[in-house]
Amino acid sequence: MNEGHFPASVGLGPARSDGFARRAVWVRAEVEQWVRDQVVKPRTYAPVAKSGRGASQLA
């Protein structure tokens, strides 16, 4: 979010002492558009671990 790669959250409720909202939410339409944008991007795959802890699985 800070780098502009994901939609910004919207703070709800009163601010805490650190200045941040108690709850953060995202606008569904913005997140869904972000997902659609990711799907059309060229894909690169990192090597997948064969087994053991931390083994990645394609979704």
N, C-alpha and C positions, 0 to 999 in steps of 0.2 A: 504494500500500500504506500509506504513512504517513497518508493521509487516510481510510483505511478503505474505499476504493472497490474494491480488489482484494484477494483473499485474501493473508494474510501468508505469507511464505516460512518454511521450516524450515531452520535451520542444521545442517549435518552436518560432522563432523570437529572437530578441535581448533581453538580460537580462535586467530586471528592476534594479533599484538601490538596491533592496534587494537581488539581485542575482538570482531570479527566472525568468523563461521565461514568456513572455507576454501571451502565449497560451500554453495549454497542450492538448495533444491528446493521444489516446491509439491505439495500434496496434489491428485491428479487430480480427485477427486470435488468438492473445493471450487472448483477452476478451472472444471470443467464446469458446476457450478451457477451460477457467476458468469456464464458465457457464456449459459446459459438465461435468467437474469435480464435480461441485456442485450437479448436478442432480443424480450422482451415489452415493453420500454420504448418509449414513443413516439419516433419517429426524426425528427431534424432534419438536413438536409443543408446543408453549407456550399457556396458556389459552387465549381464545379470548374474548374480551369485548362483552357483549351482545348488547349494544346500546350506543348511546350518542357520544360525541366528542371523537376522538381518537380510536374509535372502529376499530379493525383490521378486514380485510377481506382477505380471501384466494384468491390468483390470479389464 
